[in-house]
Amino acid sequence: MSKVVYEGWMVRHGRRKIGRSFIHMRYFVLETRVLAYYKRKPQDNMVPIKTLLIDGNCRVEDRGLKMHHGHMVYVLCVYNKKEKHHRITMAAFNIQEALIWREKIELVIDQQQDLKTANSNKVCAPFQYKSSMDNGRNASSSDQESQCSPEEEEENHPALLRRTTIGNGPPESVPDWTQELDSGLSNQNNSDQVFSRKHWRLVRCQNGLRIFEELLEVDYLPRSCSRAMKAVGVVEATCEAIFELVMSMDGTRFEWDCSFQYGSLVEEVDGHTAILYHRLQPSWFPMFVWPRDLCYVRYWRRNDDGSYVVLFRSREHPNCGPQPGFVRAHIESGGFNISPLKSRNGRPRTQVQHLMQIDLKGWGVGYFPPFQQHCLLQMLNNVAGLREWFSQTDESHTVPRMSVMVNMTSNSASSRKEQKTQENSIQPNLSLDQMHSNSRHSVMLDEDSDEDEDYQIPEPEQEAYAVKLENAIRHADEEPSDQIDLSGFSGNLRRDDQEKSRDCWRISDGNNFRVRSNHFIYDKTKIPAGKHLMELVAVDWFKDVKRMDHVATRKGCAVQVASEKGLFSLAINVQVPGSTHYSMVFYFVTKQLVPGSLLQRFVDGDDEFRNSRFKLIPSVPKGSWIVRQSVGSTPCILGKAVDCTYIRGPKYLEIDVDIGSSTVANGVLGLVCGVITTLVVDMAFLVQGNTFDELPERLIGAVRVSHVELSSAVVPVLESGPSAE
């Protein structure tokens, strides 16, 4: 029986035959001779989806970063160099996990190679003795190859051959400023020598950083292009954590990069090289000086000592032309050098160098020379931002993300192919090694397709981790086949989709909210919510001397109109108590509830289930700091925080949410009501998903309410109208 060396969940990444990438979570098991993966944690001699025999001919290839719907994954490919079509591609959402797997697999390869070397020595040694004594004749090279081939000979010296590749090296157009050769040992006569030893002068110390200026002799330097400058500082974090933060261009970058405005992917060249679009926001006279943007190639690598190098150089791209309102700057050279230091007091320490030589272009640089240096120092201050970010947070680092440029040509929608059904055979008392031998002559699955979906194993327990991330994306992209007729729906609070409108509402983009992903129960990751399940058709803003309950019976309200149209509606009545009672009612409609869905189970469930699942995600994009801090943006289970009353009708469900039932909520309301006319509030409603089958979460709907006036509320007529049928 083979011994399990390492096991755990990893990502299976690849591309379908039409070119669209896919991601599946698989359970990988590495034994002393075999690497295999399953749909779930194996039990009872379960047959794996695919196996790969590990021997001395295997290699672990680092394929770098790959993008999948904005998510970055670190891809490894394990293959046999004699049979390259036998390979397994695996990936991880963080580089630490990818490095652990690479180390474990290489350890098994080394062990198998040492074993093979010992066996080959037993074969080769007697032959060499015989060849030297046999009639005084030396053995020919062909004879020696028959007994001990040069390829095996090469493998007997593992130091001569690296088993890990890190890409094809940086593009020729991207200079590697991190390679500084020793002046005493450099080849002065080598005409191919590109790099010379750089000399730096310390020009200032600020924010705990040392700022250097390059002292290379140059014949001509454009007035708008500064000399190369670099900032050097120490960050108390691992190289991997800093690297992941540097590579991401999502909301986390605003927390440490003061010059960042927006970033997106233009083209993914390979796992180590990409072309990016990047907007800068200079803080120097923003009323007069236009902001700058960049289009540049970014290359990265990991060195043997655990350090990371990220290099920048501007370049043109047909999909990234000049943008209106921006001046296209030019990076001559730049990037990060992230090197490990000895830990201190048990805390990891890393030296971060950030170099930048940039031509900001534009008339402002020519007329205002201080503008160039100010912007350059602002960008170099990112090292201090990294240091402070890590010193002030204990959160686990999020998965690196980056949006794709909107004017990029999108991949065509994938066509659904007809699937074949096959069954997994269960064989008793088999190790992975034996299973690999039995399946050696069977049809191998194409690692660049998703045909392993045919090998679905029933999932009786909740432990399964067979996650399909693309399902979440597919749900988000789904469009209803028939649009809902919105005519006839009305509320007394008007709808206005203009950004700066007042005393109105509009539908909030679902991607502004992050909800639980398919595999939240395992790694706590969240994804943009995407499209809503129901359509928000009207909002009412009421006031009265008493609390307003069961507003769905009001004649002519959106619930009654939806019932006449044969639609199902959900009315959320947010009640604000006081000397004058206020209610804001949101009406969501849909054609019908999907049987068995989480929303249907919520609507038809009991109050205990509803109270444990009804969730609100609030946000205050515009308002005073103290209000934003008081309201926050943390999801809240309303049924556990305040009193909720559920009224189930034939074609509707009304939820009356009594905000005044909570002392804490009452205090926040007192603060909010005093400045409500200055606020813009986002609210997203959803049913919380707790199990694998209920994920990813989907929004019921989301609304943005802008600068509401208390005086615009009306007194409703709550005389019972015809019940919703």
URSUL-V966582 format. One record per residue. N is the residue number from 1. RES is the residue in one letter. OMEGA is omega in whole degrees, -180 to 180 (* if undefined). D_CENTER is the distance of its C-alpha to the mean C-alpha in Angstrom with 2 decimals. Layout:
# URSUL-V966582
N	RES	OMEGA	D_CENTER
N	RES	OMEGA	D_CENTER
This chain:
# URSUL-V966582
1	M	178	38.79
2	S	-180	35.79
3	K	178	34.10
4	V	-180	30.42
5	V	-179	28.87
6	Y	179	25.25
7	E	179	23.20
8	G	-179	19.97
9	W	176	16.96
10	M	-179	14.92
11	V	171	13.02
12	R	-174	15.45
13	H	178	14.11
14	G	179	16.57
15	R	175	18.03
16	R	-176	20.72
17	K	178	24.02
18	I	173	23.32
19	G	-178	20.35
20	R	-178	17.41
21	S	176	14.63
22	F	178	14.06
23	I	172	12.36
24	H	174	14.61
25	M	-179	14.73
26	R	178	18.05
27	Y	-177	20.28
28	F	177	21.46
29	V	177	24.86
30	L	175	26.38
31	E	-175	30.14
32	T	179	32.74
33	R	-171	33.16
34	V	169	30.50
35	L	-178	26.73
36	A	175	25.83
37	Y	-175	23.19
38	Y	174	23.69
39	K	178	22.26
40	R	-179	22.92
41	K	-172	24.50
42	P	176	27.81
43	Q	174	31.06
44	D	176	34.63
45	N	179	34.36
46	M	179	31.74
47	V	-180	31.51
48	P	176	28.18
49	I	-179	26.45
50	K	178	26.90
51	T	176	28.46
52	L	179	28.93
53	L	-179	31.96
54	I	174	31.25
55	D	-177	34.11
56	G	179	34.93
57	N	-176	34.02
58	C	178	30.32
59	R	173	27.73
60	V	-178	24.11
61	E	177	22.45
62	D	-179	19.34
63	R	172	17.61
64	G	-176	14.97
65	L	173	11.51
66	K	-179	10.81
67	M	175	8.69
68	H	-179	8.33
69	H	177	8.20
70	G	178	5.84
71	H	175	3.32
72	M	175	5.43
73	V	-180	7.95
74	Y	-167	11.29
75	V	172	14.14
76	L	176	17.69
77	C	178	20.69
78	V	-177	23.80
79	Y	176	26.94
80	N	-173	30.69
81	K	176	32.15
82	K	180	35.27
83	E	-171	33.50
84	K	177	30.27
85	H	174	29.81
86	H	-177	29.32
87	R	174	25.77
88	I	177	22.70
89	T	-179	19.17
90	M	-177	16.66
91	A	180	13.17
92	A	179	11.13
93	F	175	7.67
94	N	-172	9.69
95	I	178	12.58
96	Q	-179	15.16
97	E	178	15.14
98	A	180	15.42
99	L	178	18.28
100	I	180	20.03
101	W	180	20.16
102	R	179	21.40
103	E	-179	24.02
104	K	-179	25.20
105	I	179	25.59
106	E	177	27.42
107	L	177	29.65
108	V	178	30.70
109	I	179	31.36
110	D	180	33.52
111	Q	179	35.42
112	Q	179	36.15
113	Q	177	37.21
114	D	178	39.51
115	L	179	41.04
116	K	179	41.59
117	T	180	43.08
118	A	180	45.52
119	N	-179	46.62
120	S	178	47.03
121	N	178	49.19
122	K	-179	51.53
123	V	-173	51.93
124	C	-174	52.27
125	A	179	54.64
126	P	-179	57.66
127	F	-179	57.33
128	Q	179	57.49
129	Y	-179	60.62
130	K	-177	62.29
131	S	-179	61.56
132	S	-177	63.21
133	M	-174	66.35
134	D	177	66.80
135	N	178	69.82
136	G	-175	68.49
137	R	176	65.93
138	N	179	62.38
139	A	178	59.62
140	S	179	58.05
141	S	180	54.40
142	S	177	54.07
143	D	-179	55.60
144	Q	179	53.18
145	E	-179	50.21
146	S	-179	51.53
147	Q	-178	51.40
148	C	-172	48.57
149	S	177	46.45
150	P	180	45.12
151	E	176	41.60
152	E	179	42.36
153	E	179	44.08
154	E	-180	40.99
155	E	177	38.99
156	N	179	41.67
157	H	-174	40.41
158	P	-179	36.73
159	A	-176	36.70
160	L	-174	37.47
161	L	177	34.46
162	R	179	30.77
163	R	-178	28.75
164	T	175	25.41
165	T	-178	24.58
166	I	179	22.08
167	G	-176	22.26
168	N	-178	25.12
169	G	-177	25.18
170	P	174	24.50
171	P	-178	25.90
172	E	-178	29.48
173	S	-177	28.74
174	V	179	26.47
175	P	179	28.79
176	D	-177	27.74
177	W	-179	29.18
178	T	-179	28.29
179	Q	178	31.01
180	E	-176	34.18
181	L	175	37.13
182	D	-176	40.02
183	S	-178	42.89
184	G	-175	45.49
185	L	-176	43.89
186	S	180	42.53
187	N	-178	44.22
188	Q	-176	46.16
189	N	-177	47.76
190	N	-178	44.60
191	S	-180	44.32
192	D	-178	40.73
193	Q	-177	39.67
194	V	-172	37.06
195	F	172	36.05
196	S	-177	38.52
197	R	-179	38.19
198	K	175	36.85
199	H	-175	38.82
200	W	177	37.24
201	R	178	39.05
202	L	-177	37.85
203	V	178	38.18
204	R	172	36.89
205	C	179	35.15
206	Q	179	33.03
207	N	-180	30.42
208	G	-180	30.92
209	L	170	30.08
210	R	-178	32.48
211	I	-178	32.49
212	F	173	34.10
213	E	-178	35.56
214	E	-177	36.19
215	L	177	39.91
216	L	177	39.98
217	E	178	42.93
218	V	180	42.18
219	D	-177	44.76
220	Y	177	42.96
221	L	-180	39.95
222	P	-176	39.16
223	R	-178	39.88
224	S	-178	36.37
225	C	-178	34.76
226	S	168	34.82
227	R	178	35.30
228	A	177	32.31
229	M	178	31.35
230	K	175	29.10
231	A	-179	28.13
232	V	179	28.21
233	G	-180	27.16
234	V	180	26.32
235	V	180	23.17
236	E	178	23.40
237	A	179	20.23
238	T	177	19.39
239	C	-178	18.72
240	E	-179	15.49
241	A	179	14.13
242	I	180	15.44
243	F	-180	14.14
244	E	180	10.45
245	L	180	11.24
246	V	-176	13.26
247	M	-177	10.87
248	S	178	8.28
249	M	177	9.81
250	D	-176	8.66
251	G	-179	11.07
252	T	-177	11.21
253	R	178	13.01
254	F	-176	15.85
255	E	179	16.70
256	W	-179	17.86
257	D	-175	18.40
258	C	-180	21.41
259	S	-174	21.75
260	F	174	18.34
261	Q	-177	18.53
262	Y	177	15.95
263	G	180	14.03
264	S	179	12.93
265	L	176	13.06
266	V	180	16.64
267	E	175	17.01
268	E	-178	15.50
269	V	173	18.75
270	D	-176	17.81
271	G	-178	15.53
272	H	-176	16.96
273	T	178	17.83
274	A	176	16.24
275	I	-172	17.86
276	L	170	16.30
277	Y	-170	17.71
278	H	177	17.93
279	R	176	20.09
280	L	177	22.09
281	Q	179	23.93
282	P	-178	27.14
283	S	-177	29.00
284	W	-179	32.37
285	F	-177	34.50
286	P	179	31.71
287	M	-175	34.50
288	F	-176	36.13
289	V	-179	33.59
290	W	174	30.99
291	P	-179	27.32
292	R	171	26.14
293	D	-174	23.40
294	L	166	22.50
295	C	-172	21.73
296	Y	176	21.31
297	V	179	20.44
298	R	178	18.21
299	Y	177	19.04
300	W	175	18.03
301	R	174	19.68
302	R	-179	20.31
303	N	-177	24.02
304	D	-179	26.20
305	D	179	26.67
306	G	179	23.02
307	S	180	22.56
308	Y	178	19.93
309	V	176	20.98
310	V	-175	19.04
311	L	179	21.48
312	F	170	21.76
313	R	-178	24.47
314	S	174	25.00
315	R	179	25.77
316	E	178	26.53
317	H	-177	24.72
318	P	-180	26.25
319	N	-177	23.17
320	C	180	22.86
321	G	179	26.29
322	P	-179	27.65
323	Q	-180	26.26
324	P	179	28.85
325	G	-178	29.24
326	F	172	27.68
327	V	-178	29.40
328	R	178	27.75
329	A	-176	27.88
330	H	177	28.12
331	I	174	26.63
332	E	179	29.32
333	S	180	27.43
334	G	177	24.64
335	G	-178	21.74
336	F	169	21.07
337	N	-173	22.89
338	I	-172	21.47
339	S	-180	24.24
340	P	173	24.90
341	L	176	27.98
342	K	-179	30.11
343	S	179	28.94
344	R	-178	31.13
345	N	178	32.02
346	G	-179	29.45
347	R	179	26.53
348	P	179	24.58
349	R	-177	25.31
350	T	173	23.84
351	Q	-180	25.47
352	V	173	23.35
353	Q	178	25.09
354	H	-179	23.97
355	L	177	26.27
356	M	169	26.72
357	Q	-168	29.54
358	I	173	29.14
359	D	-174	31.49
360	L	177	30.67
361	K	175	33.24
362	G	-178	34.93
363	W	-175	38.26
364	G	-179	37.09
365	V	-179	36.64
366	G	-177	40.16
367	Y	-177	41.82
368	F	-179	39.90
369	P	179	39.41
370	P	-179	37.86
371	F	-179	34.90
372	Q	-177	33.69
373	Q	180	33.87
374	H	-179	32.42
375	C	-180	29.23
376	L	178	28.93
377	L	177	29.38
378	Q	178	26.83
379	M	-180	24.17
380	L	178	25.45
381	N	178	25.24
382	N	179	21.46
383	V	175	22.49
384	A	176	24.19
385	G	175	21.21
386	L	-179	19.12
387	R	-178	22.11
388	E	180	22.49
389	W	-179	18.86
390	F	-179	19.07
391	S	-174	22.64
392	Q	179	21.96
393	T	174	19.08
394	D	-177	19.11
395	E	172	15.69
396	S	-173	13.48
397	H	-176	10.82
398	T	178	7.33
399	V	179	4.45
400	P	-179	4.69
401	R	176	3.82
402	M	178	7.14
403	S	177	9.34
404	V	-176	12.06
405	M	-171	15.54
406	V	-178	17.49
407	N	175	20.61
408	M	176	19.21
409	T	-176	21.01
410	S	177	18.92
411	N	178	19.26
412	S	-178	22.05
413	A	-177	21.53
414	S	177	21.93
415	S	-177	25.28
416	R	-178	25.71
417	K	-180	27.98
418	E	-174	30.65
419	Q	177	29.77
420	K	-179	32.29
421	T	176	32.85
422	Q	-179	33.44
423	E	175	34.04
424	N	178	33.04
425	S	180	36.20
426	I	-178	36.52
427	Q	-176	38.82
428	P	170	40.24
429	N	178	40.21
430	L	173	38.06
431	S	177	35.82
432	L	-179	32.86
433	D	180	35.27
434	Q	178	37.76
435	M	178	35.27
436	H	-180	34.14
437	S	-179	37.81
438	N	-177	38.51
439	S	-174	35.67
440	R	-177	36.36
441	H	177	38.41
442	S	-179	36.38
443	V	180	34.19
444	M	177	30.87
445	L	176	27.71
446	D	-175	26.06
447	E	180	22.86
448	D	176	21.50
449	S	179	22.14
450	D	-177	21.22
451	E	178	24.82
452	D	174	24.13
453	E	178	23.47
454	D	-175	27.26
455	Y	-177	27.49
456	Q	177	26.23
457	I	179	27.77
458	P	-173	28.76
459	E	-176	26.85
460	P	-177	29.55
461	E	-176	27.72
462	Q	-176	24.58
463	E	-172	23.46
464	A	-180	21.87
465	Y	-179	18.31
466	A	-171	18.50
467	V	173	15.34
468	K	-178	14.67
469	L	-177	11.23
470	E	176	13.00
471	N	179	15.44
472	A	180	13.23
473	I	-180	12.76
474	R	177	16.45
475	H	-177	17.47
476	A	-177	15.84
477	D	-177	17.72
478	E	176	20.94
479	E	178	23.89
480	P	-178	27.08
481	S	179	29.86
482	D	178	32.37
483	Q	179	31.75
484	I	177	33.32
485	D	-175	36.47
486	L	179	35.93
487	S	179	39.58
488	G	178	41.57
489	F	179	38.82
490	S	174	39.48
491	G	-175	39.07
492	N	171	40.81
493	L	-171	37.68
494	R	175	37.02
495	R	178	33.83
496	D	-176	32.93
497	D	177	29.76
498	Q	-174	30.68
499	E	-172	28.45
500	K	180	31.40
501	S	-177	33.49
502	R	177	35.11
503	D	-176	36.18
504	C	176	34.04
505	W	171	30.91
506	R	-179	28.31
507	I	180	25.42
508	S	180	22.11
509	D	-180	19.01
510	G	-179	17.02
511	N	174	13.66
512	N	-178	14.96
513	F	179	14.55
514	R	-177	11.87
515	V	-177	13.26
516	R	180	13.13
517	S	179	11.25
518	N	-174	13.45
519	H	179	13.13
520	F	-177	13.26
521	I	-180	16.71
522	Y	-176	15.62
523	D	173	12.62
524	K	180	12.51
525	T	180	8.91
526	K	-177	8.99
527	I	173	8.09
528	P	-171	10.22
529	A	179	13.67
530	G	-173	14.89
531	K	180	18.61
532	H	177	21.19
533	L	-177	23.46
534	M	-178	26.56
535	E	175	28.04
536	L	-172	29.14
537	V	-178	32.66
538	A	175	34.52
539	V	175	34.64
540	D	180	37.88
541	W	-171	38.78
542	F	170	41.81
543	K	-180	44.14
544	D	178	47.15
545	V	179	49.34
546	K	-179	48.06
547	R	-177	44.81
548	M	-180	43.81
549	D	175	42.96
550	H	-179	42.53
551	V	-179	42.08
552	A	179	41.30
553	T	-179	45.07
554	R	-176	45.70
555	K	178	47.45
556	G	179	45.54
557	C	-175	42.14
558	A	179	38.99
559	V	180	39.25
560	Q	179	42.77
561	V	178	41.84
562	A	179	38.96
563	S	179	41.45
564	E	179	43.91
565	K	-179	41.31
566	G	-179	40.45
567	L	174	36.95
568	F	-177	35.37
569	S	175	34.46
570	L	-180	32.76
571	A	178	34.26
572	I	-175	32.60
573	N	-180	35.35
574	V	-173	34.20
575	Q	180	37.49
576	V	-176	38.24
577	P	177	41.60
578	G	176	44.14
579	S	168	47.62
580	T	-179	46.24
581	H	177	43.74
582	Y	174	40.83
583	S	172	38.62
584	M	-173	35.70
585	V	179	35.24
586	F	-177	32.28
587	Y	177	33.16
588	F	-179	30.59
589	V	174	31.95
590	T	-179	31.05
591	K	178	33.30
592	Q	177	33.17
593	L	178	31.22
594	V	-179	29.72
595	P	179	31.83
596	G	180	30.08
597	S	180	26.90
598	L	179	25.68
599	L	179	26.94
600	Q	178	30.29
601	R	176	30.63
602	F	-178	29.93
603	V	-175	32.57
604	D	-178	35.13
605	G	178	34.43
606	D	-176	36.49
607	D	179	36.00
608	E	177	34.79
609	F	-179	31.86
610	R	-179	31.14
611	N	-178	31.34
612	S	-173	28.82
613	R	-174	26.18
614	F	-170	26.63
615	K	175	23.81
616	L	172	23.52
617	I	-179	20.60
618	P	175	22.47
619	S	177	21.69
620	V	-179	24.18
621	P	179	22.87
622	K	-180	26.45
623	G	-179	28.94
624	S	-177	30.43
625	W	-176	28.53
626	I	177	30.50
627	V	179	29.77
628	R	179	26.01
629	Q	-179	26.21
630	S	-180	28.55
631	V	180	26.59
632	G	178	23.13
633	S	-180	19.97
634	T	177	19.85
635	P	-177	20.21
636	C	172	23.83
637	I	-173	25.74
638	L	-178	28.66
639	G	178	31.05
640	K	-176	30.91
641	A	-178	31.13
642	V	179	33.82
643	D	178	36.41
644	C	177	35.38
645	T	-176	38.02
646	Y	-180	37.20
647	I	-177	39.70
648	R	175	39.38
649	G	-178	41.36
650	P	-176	42.01
651	K	-177	39.42
652	Y	169	37.39
653	L	176	35.92
654	E	178	36.43
655	I	177	34.69
656	D	-176	36.66
657	V	-178	34.60
658	D	-178	37.04
659	I	-177	35.24
660	G	-180	38.52
661	S	179	38.59
662	S	179	36.34
663	T	180	37.81
664	V	180	34.49
665	A	178	33.49
666	N	178	37.00
667	G	178	36.63
668	V	179	33.45
669	L	178	35.21
670	G	178	38.16
671	L	-175	35.99
672	V	-176	34.13
673	C	-180	37.27
674	G	-177	38.96
675	V	-172	36.43
676	I	-179	35.13
677	T	180	36.31
678	T	-172	33.97
679	L	165	30.79
680	V	-172	28.03
681	V	173	26.42
682	D	176	23.54
683	M	176	23.79
684	A	180	21.75
685	F	180	23.54
686	L	174	22.28
687	V	-176	23.41
688	Q	175	21.47
689	G	-177	20.37
690	N	-176	21.36
691	T	-178	21.71
692	F	-178	19.86
693	D	-176	21.89
694	E	-178	21.05
695	L	0	17.25
696	P	178	15.08
697	E	176	16.82
698	R	178	18.30
699	L	167	19.89
700	I	178	23.66
701	G	180	23.57
702	A	-176	22.82
703	V	172	25.40
704	R	179	25.91
705	V	-171	29.40
706	S	168	30.73
707	H	-176	33.72
708	V	176	35.66
709	E	177	39.41
710	L	-177	41.20
711	S	-178	44.24
712	S	178	42.61
713	A	-179	42.48
714	V	177	45.25
715	V	-176	47.36
716	P	171	46.64
717	V	-173	49.33
718	L	174	48.37
719	E	-174	51.38
720	S	173	50.41
721	G	177	49.91
722	P	-180	49.65
723	S	-180	47.02
724	A	-179	44.04
725	E	*	44.92
